Structures are given as structure tokens and as C-alpha cells.
């Protein structure tokens, strides 16, 4: 481990002061920002007993301007990551004729739209809670050590009201999850109700509102289910259109309201970041055609995900233990193995246009072979001698300034004096030299793992009336009856390798205009067609039987198939 850490240091040249100047006071280098303070001047050694200060924030603005603005990219990413999972009667997109600067015929003089839910609004300060560890206003980020400070956060309500033409649509904000009777009465007069709800979580060192890191369940939080039920029942006196927008850190169970007549559309907007409001406006009003796909399965209940997916509410021992006995059968692989019907499958996502896949072909371009090419000779792991350096080389240098709470690569003098050569007569298996792993040999593993062994072509056609993007997905089913020991003739099923029904091995996003056609090519590597053998400690490619290739729109919508 030490070798790998230090190797990375040298790999990027951090020992070269011409490339990485020392930080103050020795030089003018170091980070140009501090994660401990927003002030220009701050402590040089936070967490220690040293109070020396210097310039720690240089306020270098890297966000770009005009067409190179990072805000435009953030907005694009958020919109493309938004997943439309329900669109009954083509309720979405909402008519663009109610937007400022848009013309269009209207069946009535004004459309009434209610924007409902705390998640649609903004909090007083999106950075108020440490590491984003509270759920106030719209949810754009989970919490934890990886959280960042928002330079700004556009709330959905602010974005919606900024684009709506007040002469064409009347907006009613109800930015709370606790609707009073008077609020509910207002819903009766609405044509469209946009209900914003969420589910938050993060790392366990922080807690909020009874959520101590991981969520307690997979339901919406802060009364979100009840809010959607109320809105769907009351919107337009029960005849309105309710669109539900969910911001969440992962899958949520929607069974409490998904089949209500009033719920016409559901958008899983995930954690969109600072451009949250603008990105959801782009989707709602059709400025952007939704193209996001689910990176997880939405089950109908938490039990659908398997016994190891359940919440561990109480310790199962003095030291809580999770053995991960599910193996490879996680998420869609578990659902497939046990024939569980999800609400929305992995890879699922709707569009405002339609796509057709056709003319799939698959062919080997390199013969199958069981193991990767033997690793190159001459590439050996580093070796180290067992010579013990002089004590003075291992202890703190004279005059070295030690900082409280900081860790150094030096020994205390008393400890250094007691270091002795390792007993050469001791022999432990863990200390025996092992041959280099056949799966290694270069960055990323054995270079032949990336050899192309098969190519799959498929034709994609936009059969709808809008320009849009589709994510074409390729799944592989491994051959049946693959022996645990390659080359054996066993037919005993207990000694054959068990594979998931199918595994994702490729996807590609393509943008097409109406009636436009494009051919997508997937290239499958040796690793794509191999499994990890704990017996051989190597990647193994089955050479008997045939792989089945599935191509489609999601893990359960795979209309095309081919064999290799």
C-alpha cells in the first residue's frame, strides 16, 4: 500500500518543485483555496496548535463566461440526468405557449398552475448546515465529506416564475409540505399542480431529522407521500393534472400514490446541483427532451431488493457485520434472478419522442481464448532490502517543528532504538514471495483485457416528431454450463459457474432528428466477456457455448438479440 501511495506522488511529479512550488512560507505554491475558511487569510495548518496565517484563498474564478460558462454545462448535465418515468396521456411537456416570449393558441385565457412542496422553494442559505447535512428547501445534494459549497442554488419555484408569462398563466406557490385546508382549497381551482418532494441522506457522521446517514426506508421524507396524495386528489377538483418531481439520493418507493388518477407525470430529477430549477424547467416545458435512464431499479417495496438490502436498525453483534452474501446479484440482477416485477427497471427512462431499434448483428473479431495473454516479462514489482538505516535517519530531524494532530513519517527516538532486524528463521505463508498476478502487468490490469473480441452493430431510428437523445443499451448473457475449472468435462451443475441472467456491457447515447437513422457500434473487450475466477485468480473467458447479446432501451426492454 505504501508503494502505491508513494508511486502516485512521483507519477504526477509532486517531488519536482519547478512543477509544484512549495506552499507558504517556503514558496508561493500549494492549493489556491481552503476548505476550512471562506476568508482570504486563514490558518496554514488547520487542526493543529499552530496559529500561523497566510493567504489561503486566492479566489481564482474558473467558472468560465458566455458560452464557456460552467453554469451552462451544469444545467445541461442536470437536465440530461433527469429521468422521466411516467407520462400518462402525454401530459408532458407542458405547453410552451405560456412561457415568456412564446406564441401559441390557447383554449382559455389563462392556465392555473400550482407549485407545491417545500422542495420547490429555497432555504435561507443552501450552505447553512455543515456538509449540507439538512433537508431544507429544494434538495440538490446529499451530505457528507464530499459535499461542496454552493456558489448559488436556483430553486424550482424561482426558475418557474422567471419564465412564465403572467398574462398567460396564473401561478400559485404553496411551498410547504403541511397544506392547510385553505391551501387545499386553492388546489381545487388549478389546471396543473407541480408537486415537489424529496428523500435525503448522507454519511453517518452527521444526522438530520431522524436520518442518521443512510435512510431509514425507501419512502419519501417530510410527509412527501401524503403531500402527493393530497395534491393529486384535490388538483382541479380531482380532474387536474398532477406532475410529481422527486429529488432523491437513490430509489424511492412510489406505490402509495403512483396509480392515482390525478398523477399524470413523474420525474426523478435525482440530485441536480446548483442549476436545479433551470434544468427542471427545461424538462417540464420541452426545451430539453428527457434522455436520462435509471441507474438503479425502482422496486415496489424494500423487500424486493433482497435480504441484504434491508436496513440494519440495530447492531447484529458487538461489531456489526455484513457479509454481502448476495454476490453478483445486486439490483436488476437480483430482480431478474428471482423474477421480481419492479415498478421501473434499471436503465428505464421515457422521452418526448420515440425510437426504434433494428438490424442487430454481432460477430467475433478475435477468437475466444480462456485466459489473457501472459503478462510481459521484465515487469516485476519493486523489491526492498531489509537493511535497517541508522537511528538518526528515522527520527525527527533536529529543529523540526512538529504540529499537533499531524502525522509524520518519523519514529520517536525510544522506538527507533528498539527496532531490530527481522528474524530470518521465521517463516510465515504471508511472507512468502508470490508470483506476479497474471491479471496484472500494466495500468488497469493485463493489457489484453482491453483487446476487442466482438463487435455489435444496431440501427437506431427516431420515429417521433421531436429531436431527442436515446441511450441504447447492450447486455450480455454468458453461456450455460461453464465448468468451474476450464477444460473439464463436468456436467454437474453444482460445479458450474453461475452467472446473472444478463449483465450490462455497453451503452451509447445518440441524438437524432425526426426520421434520422444512425448505426451504433459496440465493441466488446475480453474483460466484457470474462468472469473473475477465484480459483485461477484471473479473468476467464468461456470458450464453449455461445454468448447471447441483448440490445434495447432498458434492462427489461430488449427487443433485439444475437449470438456470438
N, C-alpha and C positions, 0 to 999 in steps of 0.2 A: 504493500500500500504506500509506504514511504517513497519507494521508487517511482510509482505512478504520479504521486503528487509533485515531487521534485522535477520529474521529467516534463510535466506540463509547464512548470516555471521556466525551464530552459527552452522549451519548444517555442514559446512566444517571445523569447529574448528578454525576459524581465531581469536578467543579470546584466544587461547592456545599458549602462546609464545614458548613453547617447540616444537611445530609443525611449527609455523610461527614466527620466531625470528623478533624483530623489525628491521627496516631499519636503516642505519647510520643516525646520530651518536650514537643513543641509542643502536644499535646492529649491527649484521652482516647479517641481513636478507633483505627482500624486493626483488623486481624484479632483475633479473640478466642482464637486458638490459633496455635501454632507447629508447623511440620512439621520443625523442627530439634532440638527437645528436648521431653521429657515433663515437665520441671520447670516450676514456676510462673514462676520468674525465669530469664531467658536473655538471650542477646545480641540487641541490637536490629538489628545489621547482620551476620548470619552470612556467612562467606566473606570478610569484609574484615579489615583490620588494626585495626579499631576494637573495643575491648573494653567499650564502654558496655552496661550491662544495665538491664533493666526487667521489669515483669510482662508476659510474652508469652503465657501460658496462663491463661485465666480459668475453665477447666473448666465451661463452660456445658453442662449436660446437656439435650440436645434430643431424647432418645430416647423421650420420652413414657412414660405409665404406663397400667396396666389395659388397656382395650380400644383405647386410642390408642398402645399400645406399638409402637415401631418393630420390635421383635423379632417380633411377630405378623405384621407386614407382610413382613418379611424371610423369614419361614418360608413365608408364602403365596406369595410370588414364587418362591422356590426350588422349592416343590412344583409350581407351575403351569408352571415352566420345565423340569421333568423330563420326559424323553421315554421312553415305553415302546415298545420296538421289537420285542420278541419275547415271546410269552406262549403257549407250547405247552400244549395241554390245559387252558387256563385255570388254570395253576399259581398265578397271582396274581389277586387279592390273597391273601396268607396268611390263614389263619383268624383272626378276631378273638377267638375263644374262649380263646386262650392269653394274651390281654392282661389286665393287672390291671383288676379291676372289670367284666370282661365275663363273661357266662354263655353256655354253649352245650354241646351234646352233643359228646363226643369218642369217637373209635373206640378209643382206647387211653388209658392213664392219663397218659402224658407224651409230648410231642413233643420230639425231639432236634434242636437247631439249632446248627450250627457257623457262627461268624462268622470269616471267613478273609481274611487280607491286611493288609499294613501300612497300606493306605489306609483301613481301617476304624477304625484307632486314632488316638490323639492324640500329638503331639510334646510335648517338654518345654515348649516355648514357641512358639506359632504365629507369633510375630513375631521369632524368633531371627535369621533371615537378613535381610540388607538388602533392602528392597523385595520381600520374600517369595521371594527367589531360591534356594530349595532345596525339594526334594521329600521332606518328612519327615512321616510320619503322613498323615492324610486331606488330600486336595488340594481346597481351597475357593477358591483364587485363583491366577491366573497371576502372573508377576513383571514388574516394570518401573517406570517413573517414575510411572505412575498407580496403583500399589499403595497400599493403606491399611493402617493398623494394625488388627488385630482387637481389639475390646474383650473378646471371648471367641470361642471356636470349639467348637461341640458336635460331637464326633466320632460317627460312626455307631454304634460299639460302645457308647459311653456312653448314647446315646439308646435303643438296642435293649434293653439290660439294665434301663433305668429303667422300661420299660413292660411287660416280660414278667413274667407271674405264675410264680414258680419252682415252684409246685405243679403247673403245667400244662405247662411246657416246661423242658427242661434245656439251658442254653446252654454252649457250648464255645468260648472265644476262642482263635484261632490268628492273632495279629496280626503276622504276618510273611510275607514272600514266599518265604522259604527254609524250606520244610517238611522237617523231619527225618523219618526213617522212622517214628519213634514218633508224630509229628504225623499222618502219613498214615494210620497205623493207626487213629487216633481217628476219621478221616473215615468209615471203614467202618461205624461204628455210628450215623451220623447220618441222620435223615429228610430234613432240609433243610440245604443248605450255601449260605451267602451269601458270594460271592467279590467282594471289593472291589479294584479295580485302577485305574490312572490313567496319564495322559500329560501331562507338564508342559512349559512353555516360557515365553518372555517376550521382553524386549528384549535386544539383543545386547551391551549394555554390561556384562551380568552373565552368568555361566555356572554350571552345576551338573551334576555327574556326566556330563560329556561333552556336555551340551546347551548350546551357545553361542548362546542366544537362540532362534532357530527350531529346531524339532525336526529330528532327523536323518532321520526317516522317519515313517510313519503308524502304526507298531505301538505296542502298549502298552509302557511302560517298566518298568524294575526287574524284569524277568522276569515280567511280567504274563501274557503268553500261556502260558508254561509253568505258571504257577500255576493258571490256569483249566483247562488240560488235566488237571492232576493232580487238582484238586478234582472235576471232572466225572467223571473215571474212577473215583475212589475213594469218592465220596459214596454212602453206603448200600450199599457193596459193588458199586457200578455201577448200583444201582437207585434211588438217591436223587434228590432234586430240587435242581438247582444253579441259583441265581439269580445272574447277574453284574451288578454295579453298576459303571459306568465313570464316573470323574471325569476330564475331559479338557478341554484348551483348544480342541479342534476335532475333526474327524472322526478316527476310528481304524479301521484295517483289522482285521476280526474273523474273517477266513477261516480262521485257524489252529485255531479251536475252535467256530465257530458251529453247525456241523452235527453236533456230538457229541450222542449220545442223552441224556446227562445234563443238557445245558444246556436248561432249560425256559423260562427268562425272562432277558431282557436289558434293563437300564435304563440309558440315557445320562443321567446326572444333571448333566453339564456342570460348571460352577463355582458351587456353590450358596451360597457365603458362610458367614457365621457360624452360621446355623441348619441347616447341612448335615445333621447327624444327625437332627434332629427332622423335617426335610422328607422325608427318605428313609423314615423310619418311617411317616409319613402315607401315602406311596405304597404301601409294602410291605404294610401291613395294611388298606388300603382306606379309611382315614379321609378321604383325598382321592382322587378319581377322576382318574387321569392325563389331562392335556389338552395337554401340550407337543407341539410339532411341530418337526421338524428344520429348523434354519436353514441347513443345508448338505446336500450329498449324501454318503452313505457309500458309497464305491466298494469294489470288490473288490481293488484294488491301486492303488498310487500312479500308475501309468502311465495309469489310466483318466481321470485329470483333465487329461491333455494334456501336450504337451512343455514348456510354460512353467510347469507345476506341479512340475516335478522340482526336487530340492534341488541348489543350486549349491554343491557341496562344495569346489571350487577356483575361484579367480578366473578369469574368461574373458577377462581383459585387465588391463593395468596399473590401470585403473579399472573394476571390474566393472559390466557394463551389462545391463539387462533392458529390452527394447523393448515388451513387452506386445502382441505381435502377435496374441494371441487375440481382441482387440477385445471385442465384447459376449458372446463365447461362453465364459462363466465358469460353473463349477459345473454346475447342471442344464441350462443352455443348451448347454454343450459335450456333455454326455451325450446330450441329445436330438438334436443336430446329427449326431452320429456313431453313433447307435443303440447306445450302450453300456448294458448292463444293470447297474444299481447293485445293491448289497446292500439299501440303504434309500434311497429317493429324497427329494429336497428336499420339505419340507412333510409328511413322513410322521410318524405317531405313533398308537399304539393307545390304547384306552380300555377300562374295565371294563364299559362298556355299548355299545350300537350306535346308529348314527344313519343316517337315510335322507334323501336329498335328492330333491326332486321339484318339478314345476311351475315350471320356469325360464321367465322371459320377459325380453326385452330390447327397448328402444325408444329411439330418438333423441328427446331433448327440446329439442335445439338443432341446427340444420343444420350439416353439416360445412363447413369453410372452410379453405383451405390454411394461412394464416398467422394469428397472433394479431392482435388489434386494434392498430393503430399506437400506439406509446407516446404518452402525453399530452404536448402541447406545454407549454412553460413549465418542465418539469422538466429542468434541464440540470445536467451535472456541474460542480463548482466549478472556477473558473479562478484562476490565481495570476499575479501580476506577476513580472517578472524584476529588480525593484529590489533592489540589494544593500544591506542595512542597514549602519549604522556598525559598525566593528570591535568597539567596546565592547559592542554588543548581542549579539554572537555568541560572545564569550569568557566564561570563568568569571567570575562576579561577584567583586568584591573581598571577601576574607574567607571565601569559600565553602569549606566543609570537604569535601574530596574523600576518598572511601573507596576503598581498594584493591580492584580487581576489579569495581567498579561502573561502569556505563556512563551517560554524561550527554549531554544534547543541546547541548553547548558545544564550541567549537573551541579548540585551542591558539592562543596569540597569533600565533606564526610562521605557522601555517597560515591563520589568518584574514586576515593581511596579504596573502597571495598569492592570495586569491580575486579573480577578475576577471569582468567581465560576459561572458556567453556571446556568441560571435561571431555576429552577426546574419546574416552572409553564409553561414554553414554551413547546409546543408540535408540532413537525413537523413530517410529514409522513416519511421523510428521516431519522429521528432519532429513529423511532420505531424499535424494535428488530424483525428481520425476522427469520423464521425457517431456519435451515441449508439447503442448496440446496440438493435436492435428487440426483442430478447428481454428487455430490462430495462424499467425505468420505475418500479419500486416494490420494497419489501422482498419478496424471494422471486422477483423477476422480473416480467415483464409481467403485470399483474393478470388479463388474460383467459385466462392459462394455467390459472386455477382455476375458470373457467366450467364448469358442469355440461353435458355434451353428451349423456350417455346414462344411463339407469337400468336396472338389472338386479335382478329380484326372484326369490327362490328360497325354497321351503318346506323347513324342517328339522323332522324328527320324531325324537324319542327312542324307538327301537323296542326298547330293552333294559329291564332290570329295575332299573337304578340311576340316580340323578340324576347327571348329568355335564355337562361342557362340551365343545363341539366347535368347532374353528376351521374355518369354511367359507372356501374359497379361490377366488379368481377370477383366471383367466389370460386373456390376450388374444393372438390370432394376427392379425398385420397382413395386409392384402390382399396378394396376389401381383402381381408385375409392376408395382410402383410405380416410375415413372421417377425417375432421379436428379434431373432438372430437372423440377419440377412443371409440368404442362400440355403436355409434349412428347408426341408420338405414338410414341415409340420402342418397338420390341418386342424390341430387342437385350438379351438377358439380362445381358450384361456391363455394361450401363448402367442397370440397375435396382437398387433398394435391396434389400440382403439383410438379412432380419430373422431373429432366433431363431425356432424353431418356435412357442414361446409364451413369454409373459413375465408374471410375477405383477403384477397391478394392483390387488388388493384382498384383504382378509381380515377376518373378523369372528368374534369368539368369543361364543358364546351358551350359556347354562346352561339345561338343560331337565330337568324331572322325567319319569319314565317315562310314555310316551304323550302327552307335551306336544308341541305344534306351535307353530312361530313362523315368520313370514315375515321374511327378511332382505332389505334393500335396499342395493345397491351403487350409488354414484353415480360415474360416470367423468368425469373432467375433460378439458379439451382436452389437457393435458400427458400424461394417461394414454394418449391416442390419437394422440400425436405422436412423432416421432423428431427427433433433432438433426441438422441439415444443416450440414456443414462448408462447403458451397458458399454457402449463404444466411446462415450464421451466425445461424440462427434455428430455432425449433421448427416443424416442418412436419407437418400432418395430411393423410394421404392422403384424397382426396375421391372417387376411383374405386375400384371393388371394394368388398368387404364385410369388415368385421372379424368374426372368429369369437370368440365368448365361451365359455369353458370354466369350469364350476363343479364343484368336487369337494372331496375330502378331502386330496389331495396333488398334486404336480406330475404324477404318473402314474396317479392315480385320479380321473378327471374324467368322471363318468357323464353330466353334463348339458352341453348346448351350445345356443347360439342365435347368430343373425347380426344385425348392425346395419350 
